[in-house]
């Protein structure tokens, strides 16, 4: 066993607990000790229920001793993203408006993780209501990057990325509307996966047919991503979606042959999206790994010219539907970016909605034309390297000024607009030692094959094994510039 159990993958840790090499209580003790070491530096865990976690770990060890059949993630400790409701545990969504909210029921993804044996320990930090890909809020402050604690960890699953990268836990739950699983994965040298529509259902009292937002996993290996998906995927009667994937799909082999696989790569998505030149140059060198495995890499992309419209209007409608009533009650304590998004949603006309649907249709036709020729789309995951964590968002991207808080996230938002499954995999480091992620997208419901392609790249590189060095005594940031 390594000195820190957090160095183990979820596959390895769950196996060690099930075979009694490690107890659930020992795994929890390591997890809590690691939180006490790294949280004063990165400020990732914002709610902790150590007493409740000890009770859960004790019951897990009793179940182990009983000889009963054990669930797949038996005894594995995990904090949860603070936008995912956890029954009996404070869930704030990073907002002063919900600072004392304790839900009565788990969100589906949390319920399925608990059923799979996870020992829930607390909550990880988020931007307010998950708005933006930089994790800060007025309630808990800023989460910073384990690889450079003065810089951003990304978001909105920034707290998850920071604890997974810091070896607090091997795996975690997140969500992704405009890159919230992928950008923090890129910033923190871990794997983030946005599944296809309704593969992990998201029941809603507001709109059961919503398609832009997703929940999904973050881990340090694709194998752990597949394990997570195997216990959280599957239909739910509250989400009337005609498609989905059987969780058994994610228990199949991760082995694949890259020979002859056709990959379309674009540095700017074919529409001039600005990206830091160092990121582009680095990723283009990394594409040679696929070619060494026998794949064919060419410059090609779907037509993304209307994807900004599709994403922006759909996001605005979702924000207005979900947060409009809360802004009426408590808008004075909610950040202006959320107000802007909600206001935009309410301002959309019926003509705007019709044009958005038509644009989405044309985008889908272009996506299918692309996948008629290629098996995989590759692109930069983030347009910038991790930036000064005291900023609300980067002022410019490769010399192009940011007009809104979403502009620097377009590399992720454009793919969100397609509805495709998307994977961010660690792809190395900048000249300053900052993580860089490669974004891979497959066709709808080819989620497992996409994971196989990501694992083939991962096996040749091993970048995620490069752990951050978090130095005790560093102080976390508490404020972001207005």
Secondary structure, 3 states (H helix, E strand, C coil): CCCCHHHCCHHHHHHHHHCCCCCHHHHHHHHHHHHHHHHHHHCCEEEECHHHHHHHHHHHHHHHHHCCCCCCCCCCEEEEECCCCECCEECCCCCHHHCCCECCCCCHHHHHHHHCCCEEEEEECCCHHHCCCCCEECCCEECEECCEEEEECCCCCHHHHHHHHCCCCCEEEEEECCCCCHHHHHHHCCEEEECCCCCECCCCCCCCCCCCCEEEEEECCHHHHHHHHHHHCECCCCCCCCCCCCHHHHHCCCCCCCCCCEEEEECCCCCCCCCCHHHHHHHHHHHHHHHHCCCEEEECCCCCCCHHHHHHHHHHHHHHHHHHHHHHHHHHHCCHHHHHHHHHHHHCCHHHHHHHHHHHHHHHHHHHHHHCCCCEEEEECCCCCCCECCCCCCCEECCEECCCCCHHHHHHHHHHHHCCCEEEEEEEECCCCCEEEEEEECCCCCHHHHHHHHHHHHHHHCHHHCCCCCCCCCCCCCCCCC
